[in-house]
Amino acid sequence: MNDLAAPPKNNSLKSHRSAVCEGGPAFDGRDLPSLPVAALQTKRRHGFRQLASPLMDETNGGSRFEAVAWEGRSSFETLRLAAPVIPQVRHYRPDDRKLETKIGQEDRIRIVQTVRPPYSAIAHLSISYANGRTAVGTAWFTGYRSLATAAHNVRHRDHGKAVSILVAPGFDGVRYPFGLHPAAAWHWPESWEKRGFEAEDDYGVILLAPENGIGQKVGAFGFGTLPDRNLQGLAVNLAGYPADYQFVGMYYHGERLVRFDNTKISYTIDTSEGMSGSPVYGIYGDHDRVAIGIHTTGADAENSGRRIDADVYDFLLRLRR
C-alpha cells in the first residue's frame, strides 16, 4: 500500500506497537488537503500532552456531558419503524470477560438528530469477514476520510480479517443521511496479532477512498493524550450502535471515569455489542469534542476502552486523512 503517511518528525514516541497491518483493496495515493494537527489553545488550557484538532463547527462549549436531554427517549415511540435487520454476531472479547454490558438501569438515550455534530461524525459499520461471518461495529471520523475503531472490528481473532466494511455516518436506524460508503482500506497495529490479541492493542483505522472526503461534511473528532491528573473523575461521553436493541439506531450515555491505568479507561456507561469502536470523548473549550479513548469491551460492574496514549495517538495521527 502507498497510502500510509510518514510518521511525525518527532519519533521519540514510537514503540513496538507502531508497526501497521492492513486489509482491503489497494488504491492509489491521491489525497485531500492536509489536516490541522493541533488546537494549541485547547491543548494548553486543558492539559493535553498531544492533541489533533477536531473538524466540527456546530459544537457546544464547556467540559461536560452532551446536552441531549431526553430528546431520544421522548421521540423513541415515533421511531418504531421497519428498520433494517442487523446481524448480531458475538464480537471477540479481548480480555475474555463479558461482552459490553448494561450496568444497572438502562440509561442510554436514542439519538434522533444524527445529522448534527458530533453524532454525524459517528458511523455504523457493517462488517463481513473472511469466514463468511458478519458483525456490526462503530467508528468515528478523525479526518476527511479516516475513522478510528477497535482492532477486533477489522481483524477478528476468530473470524479473521474483514473482507468488506460498509461505513454509514450518522445512520439513524432507518435512513442513511450521508450515504453508505465502502471502506477502501483498514489498518491495525502489528502487535494485535503478534502479541495474541491483547486488549492494549485493540485499536484500528478505516480509510475511505481518496476521492471521498465525506468527513468535510459530517465533521471529525479531535483526539489526544491526557496526563493521569486530568483523567480523575473526567466526564466522558460515548455514542454508538448497539446490536442488541430491537430498534436499530445510535444511542448515547455519559458518565465519569471510574478508574484508569496506562492503557485502559473504565466507566459505568451502558454499552452492548456493536458499540465497540465508539469514541470515548470529552467536551473542551468553545467547540472541541476530543476523544481520549476507544471503546472495546466490558464487565459486570464497568465497561472499558483503550486509552489514547502516545502509541495510539501516533497510530491515529499517521493514518489521519
C-alpha positions, -999 to +999 in steps of 0.1 A: +000+000+000+013+035-007-014+054+012+004+055+046+016+088+058+051+093+070+054+093+108+057+127+126+092+142+126+095+136+164+097+098+166+105+097+203+071+082+210+074+054+185+072+019+201+070-018+191+033-013+186+036+014+159+040-011+130+009-013+109-010-042+093-037-036+067-066-050+048-089-041+020-084-034-017-054-014-029-059+022-042-036+050-053-021+076-031-042+106-041-053+126-011-072+156+002-055+187+016-035+183+048-054+185+081-047+207+110-027+188+137-030+208+169-055+230+186-030+248+207-053+269+229-073+238+239-042+218+244-027+243+268-059+251+287-070+215+293-037+198+298-034+177+267+001+164+261-007+158+224-038+169+205-051+165+170-078+192+165-115+184+158-131+194+125-165+204+137-184+237+135-216+231+154-205+221+189-211+233+224-187+248+250-177+237+284-163+205+299-195+185+305-218+157+292-236+161+259-268+182+262-291+156+246-316+159+274-345+134+269-347+140+231-341+104+223-365+090+248-393+114+241-391+105+204-385+068+208-420+057+202-421+077+169-391+058+156-406+023+158-403+018+120-393-011+099-356-007+104-331-029+086-322-062+103-287-061+116-269-094+122-259-100+158-225-117+159-207-121+191-176-100+189-143-113+203-137-102+239-100-092+241-097-100+278-121-129+278-145-111+300-182-104+292-193-085+262-201-048+267-229-046+292-257-026+306-249-016+342-278-013+365-308+006+350-308+012+313-296+048+308-288+050+271-307+077+251-315+072+215-301+100+193-327+113+168-308+142+152-279+121+139-273+147+112-259+171+137-223+171+151-209+153+169-233+124+160-228+129+123-191+121+128-200+087+143-206+058+118-223+025+118-202-004+104-215-034+086-186-059+085-181-091+066-152-115+075-131-140+055-150-169+070-184-156+060-194-142+093-208-107+097-208-082+125-219-047+135-194-021+148-189+016+154-162+040+142-157+078+143-141+102+119-107+116+127-103+134+093-119+139+059-119+101+052-103+084+081-121+067+110-109+052+143-123+020+156-115-012+176-090-036+160-113-065+166-138-049+142-113-050+113-092-081+123-112-105+144-095-132+164-119-159+154-133-147+120-100-134+105-096-102+085-125-082+074-131-085+036-156-057+033-168-029+055-197-005+048-195+028+066-227+048+073-221+081+090-250+094+111-272+063+104-304+068+124-316+032+122-338+038+091-321+065+069-286+070+056-284+108+057-248+109+044-249+078+023-233+043+026-196+042+018-174+011+012-141+012+031-111+012+008-086+000+035-084-008+072-054-010+095-045-024+129-012-025+149+010-054+140+011-063+177-026-070+177-018-104+161+018-109+172+010-104+209-021-126+209-049-101+206-043-083+238-067-055+249-039-029+248-035-034+211-073-032+203-074-001+181-075+004+143-082+028+115-106+026+085-099+046+054-124+056+027-114+061-009-091+091-016-118+110-035-144+105-008-139+133+017-173+128+034-157+140+067-157+175+053-195+173+056-200+153+088-171+167+108-144+148+127-134+143+164-101+156+178-081+130+197-054+135+224-034+122+253-042+134+288-020+130+319-033+110+348-043+141+368-067+152+341-084+118+339-095+118+376-133+118+375-134+131+340-169+135+325-169+114+293-194+107+266-200+077+244-223+071+214-225+042+191-246+014+175-258-014+198-267-045+180-289-059+209-318-035+206-349-044+187-349-009+172-316-001+155-301+033+158-275+054+176-275+055+214-257+078+238-247+077+275-224+098+296-207+091+330-174+099+348-144+077+345-142+053+375-106+041+370-078+040+345-043+027+340-016+033+314-036+017+286-072+014+298-100+036+309-131+023+327-166+038+331-202+028+341-215+039+307-241+014+294-229-003+262-235-035+242-224-055+212-219-032+182-207-003+202-171-015+200-151+013+183-172+041+197-154+073+207-150+080+245-147+117+245-149+149+265-161+184+256-134+211+258-131+248+251-157+266+230-162+239+203-139+209+208-150+174+212-119+154+218-116+116+221-095+102+249-103+066+243-118+039+220-145+017+235-137-020+233-151-043+260-170-046+293-176-065+325-203-068+352-195-036+371-179-014+344-172-012+307-138-001+293-119+012+263-084+016+250-069+048+265-054+071+238-017+072+249+013+081+229+012+048+209-024+051+199-021+088+192+009+082+169-010+055+151-041+076+145-022+106+135-001+088+109-032+074+093-053+106+096-065+117+062 
